[in-house]
Amino acid sequence: MSPVVVRAPWERLEGKIQPWHLDRLAVVYVRQSTPQQVLDHAESTRLQYGLTQRAVDLGWALSRVLVIDEDLGHSASGLVDRPGFQRLVSEVGLDHVGLVLGVEMSRLARSGREWHQLLELCALAGALLADPDGVYDPAGHNDRLLLGLKGTISEAELHLIKQRMWNGRIGKARRGELAVPLPVGYLRLADGQVVKDPDEQVQTVVRLVFDLFDELGLINGVLRFLVDHGIQMGIRTREGPEKGLLVWRRPSRIVIRNMLRHPAYAGVYVYGRSRTDPRRRVPGRPSTARAPAGSASRARTGWCTCPQFCPPISAWNSMNATWPGSRRTGPAH
């Protein structure tokens, strides 16, 4: 392991890249936030791989340049695991890295926690950071200040991007134009129009579920009737190569409960029925952040509604968060 030579600030002015830096690896970190960006932004990916030549121009042998691209398609928001970034941090911590290159600082991290963790490790290990604008030494006060500012700007940029996307999403939801998953018995046409499933058997089963609940008043009672009579639910596949294909599945309590509580069966569009809680999020599984809606009055707060969204199948009181009595699962006491 090469010793790290500590130099006075005025001695660093002559050149930041020292011979012992060149004895270590130059790491080129390549990342795109989503798989779709990997497909659509091929030029950005090419520029990031092109940093290999910049490392060679700075004095590194090509055999000493390591490209880490495991994070193509991974966000740097800090909410998901990034195997490539963890590998980079490990290499820096083991004193294997002399230079970290990124096409811009936001490629490395958009989370202040991860960004300052990397800066601290680089400062302790004597590693440098570089982008197309220059080479930075995180152990130096001025460069550390500049790198901290770049990281803050990157984190703020992510917030602005999310805010613009959220405002656009809410605007479409208020007009009823934001596509949301449809319940059993509905289809979305190519032009965005929502219609009833053309399969008569699907419609018959949907109507039967509501008729049984009106008669029995119990979700478990509806489920027991369907299972005892061998009645299955017709569900359209939502994604994959068989998207749109009708498959028949055994009914479950959760499917029936969601049907009884879904406002689309009354022709009403509602967005915002579910909430997210970052504390419940499991890395790599965004849907795990969903939190219980709570009471009916609290659940309605922030709803975007649009009546006459689709052909109704049953009646639904849009002032209630659930169907009357749909919380009942067994005999009342």
N, C-alpha and C positions, 0 to 999 in steps of 0.2 A: 504494500500500500504506500503510495507516494505521500510524503509529508506535506501538510498545508502550511505555506509560508505566509505569515501575517505581515502585511506591509502598511506603512503609514499612508494616510489619504493622499498626500502630495506625491507619493511614489507611484500611486495607481494612475496618475494622469498620463504617464507615458504609454501605457498599454494595459488593458485589462486581461487579455489572453496571455497566460504564461506557459512555459514549456510543460509544467506538470498538469495543466489543463488538457494539453494535447495528448498526454499519456492516458487520459481517461476517455470515456465514450462521449460522443456528441449525440444527443437523443432528439430525434424529430418526432414531435407529437402531432398526430393526425386525428381529427375528429369532425363529425357532422352530427347535428342534433337529432335527426330522425332518418329512418331508412328512405323516406321519400326525398329528403334533401340529398342523400347520396346519389339517387338517380337523377334528380333535376339539376343539381349544382355540381356537375362534373368538373367544371373549370376551377371551382374553389378547391376541390379535392386534389386536382392536378397541381395547383399552386402550393398546396401543403406538402405534397410529396417532393416538389421541386426544391424545398428547403435543404434537401440532401446536398445539392450543389453548393448552396450557401455555406454549409458546414465545411465542405472541401475548400472553398475559397478562403475561409477563415483559418485554414491550416490543418484541418483534420484529414487523416487518411480515410479513403472511402470505406476501408475495412473496419474503421473505428466509429462509423456512423450507424446508429441503431434507430430504426423506424418502428414506432409503437402506434399501431392503427387498430387496436382491438376495440376502440370506442367509436368507430364509425356507426352512426345510428343511435348514439347514446347522448342524452341531454347532460349539460354541465351545471344544471340548476342546484345540484347537491341533494336532490330528492331520490335519485336512483344510483345504484352501484355502477361504478365505472372500472372494469378490470384493468383497462389500459392505464388509467390515472393511478390506480393502486400500484401497478407495476412500476410506473415512473417514480412514485414516491419511494418505493422500496430500493430501487437502483440508486437514487440520490442518497438515501440514508446509509447505504453500504459503501459510500464514497466511490462508486463506479462511474459517476457522471461528471464531466467537466463543463458541459454546455447543454442547455435545454432550449430547443428552438420551436417556435410556434408562429403561424402566419399572423396571429394577433393574440393578445392576452386572453380574450374571451374563449379561444379554443382550449386553453388550459383549464380555466375554471370561471364560472359565473357566481359562485358562492364565496362570500368573504371568508368563511371558515376554511374551505379547501385552498383558497388562494394564499392566505397568510400562512397556512401550514406548509405549503410548498416553498414560500419565500423563506420561512424560518429554517427549513431543512437545507435549502440551497446556501443560505448564509453560513450555517454551521459547517457544511461540507465543503464550502469554497466553490460551489458550482455557479456558473454564470447563466443568465437567461438572455435570449436574443429573439428579435422579431425583425421584419424588414426595415424598421426604423433605426435599429442600433443594437448594441450589446450592453447588458446591464449587470452590475455586480450588486447583489442584494445585501452584501456586507457593508457597502458604502452608504453613507447617509443620504446623499443626493439621489443616487439610483434607487435606493429603497423608498424614498419619498415618491419618486416618479412611478415606480412599480405599484405602490399602494394606491396612487391616484388612478392608474390604468385599471386596477382591479375594482375600485369603487365605481368607475364609469361603466365597466362591463356589467357589474351587478345592477346598477341603476338602469342600464339599457334593457336588461332582461325584464325588469319590472315594467318599463314602458311598453315593451312588446306585449307582455301579458295583459296589460291594461287595455291596449288597443284591441287585442283579440277579444277580450271579455266584453268591451263596449259593442263591438260588432256582433258578437254572439247574442247579447241581450236585445239589441236592436232587431235582429231577425226573429228572435223568440217572441217579442211583443207583437210582431206582425203574423205570427204563426208560420213563419217560413223556415225556421230552423228544424232540420230533419232530426227527429228523435226516434228511438226504437218503438215500433208499433206493437200493440198487444195481439194476442191470438185472434184471428178472424179479420185482419185488415192487411192490405197491401199498398205499397207506394209505387205509383206508375213512374215511367221515365220522366214525365214532365213535373213530377213532384206531387201530383194529386193523390189523395188517399181515398181508397175505395174498399168496399167489403171484398173479402176473399171470394172468388168466383166458385169455389168448390162448395156445393150445397151441403155436403156432409159436415164440413167445417162449421158452416153457419148453424146447422142444426144442433151441433154439440154446444156451441157458444150460447145459443138461446136456451138450451136445456139447463145449462149451469145456472143462469139467472132465474129461470122458472123454478128450479129445485130450491134455490136459496130463498126465493119468495115464499115457498111452501114450507120448508123445513127451518129456515132461519139459522142454520148451523153450517159452518164450513166443513166440519168433519162428517156431517150428514150427507152433504153433497158429494164429498169424496167417496164415502162408503157406497153410495148408490152407483156411482160411475164404475168403481172397482168391481162391485158385485155383479154388474151387468156387462163387464168386459168392454166398456166404452173408453176409447182412447181420444187424445187431443191431437188435432191436426196443427202442426207448427211448421212455419216456413224457416228454412235455414238462412241465417242472417249474413254469413260470410263464408269464404272459402270457395273452392271450385264448384261446390253444389249449392251456391247461393240461390235462394228462391225456390229450392226444391221442397215439396211438401212431404213431411215425415210424420208418422203417427207414433205417439209416445204415451206411456202409461200416465194418467193424471197424478199430480202431486198436490199436497196441501198448499205449498207456496205459490204454485201456478194459479190455483183457484182463488186464493186470497188476493193475489195481484190483479186478477181479472175483476173481482168484485170491487176493488178500490180504484180501478183505472177510469179516469174521466173520459177517455176517448170513446167508450161505449155509449156515452150520452152525446157524442159529437163535439166534445169540448177539448180544445188544445190547452195543455198545462205544461209549463216548463218551470223547474225549480222545486219539484216535490221532494227531491233528495238533497241532503247537505253533505259537505265534506269536512272531515276533521283530520288535519295533518298528523296528529298524534296516533291515529289508527292506521296510517299508511305503512304497507309492507314494501320494501324496496323492490322495484320491478313490477309491481302489481298496483297500478293507480286506482282500480276500482275498490281496493280494500280501504280507502279513506272515507267511504260513505258512512255517515253517521245516522242513527235513528232520527226520524223527523220530530219526535216528541208529541206534544199535545196538538189537537186539531187547529186551535187558534194560532199556535206558534208555527205550525207547518205551513199555514197559508201565507205567512209573511214573506214577501218577495216573489210570490208566484207571478208568472206571466201567463195570462189566460187569453184565449181567443175562441169564442163560440162559433158554432157551425163549421167546425174544422173538417169533419168527416160525417158520413151517414151514421146516425145513431142506431144502436141496437137495443138499448134499455134506458130507463130513466136514471138520472144521477143528480143529486143536489150539489151544485158547485160551491155552496157555502159551507159544506162539510168536508173534512179531510178524508173521511171514510164513508162507506155505505152505512146506513143505519143498521147496527147490530152485526156488522161484518167482523168485529173483534171477537164475537162469541165463537168458541170452538167446541163447546160441550154443553150439556144440560145446564140450564140456569138454576141457581140455588136461591 
